[in-house]
């Protein structure tokens, strides 16, 4: 088991925050032109790019 460095923990936290869906208010305000969050990431398709070494 490895310990998370402060850099890695900060980056993981940012990626978790980006995983949220688009607010309904944005969808209503743009008259449904914007419906999806372009920062959404699937755990199987897109990897974060961290190495396993630490």
For each residue, the residues with C-beta under 8 A, 3 or more apart:
1:
2: 53 54
3:
4: 8 9 12
5: 8 9 54
6: 9 10
7: 10 11
8: 4 5 11 12 50 54
9: 4 5 6 12 13
10: 6 7 13 14
11: 7 8 14 15 48 50
12: 4 8 9 15 16 48
13: 9 10 16 17
14: 10 11 17 18
15: 11 12 18 19 41 48
16: 12 13 19
17: 13 14 20
18: 14 15 37 39 40 41
19: 15 16 39 40 41
20: 17 37
21: 37 40
22: 26 27 34 35 36 37
23: 26 27
24: 27 28
25: 28 29
26: 22 23 29 30 34
27: 22 23 24 30 32 34 35
28: 24 25 31 32
29: 25 26
30: 26 27 33 34
31: 28
32: 27 28 35
33: 30
34: 22 26 27 30
35: 22 27 32
36: 22 40
37: 18 20 21 22 40
38:
39: 18 19
40: 18 19 21 36 37
41: 15 18 19 45 46
42: 45 46
43: 46
44:
45: 41 42
46: 41 42 43
47:
48: 11 12 15
49:
50: 8 11
51: 54
52:
53: 2
54: 2 5 8 51
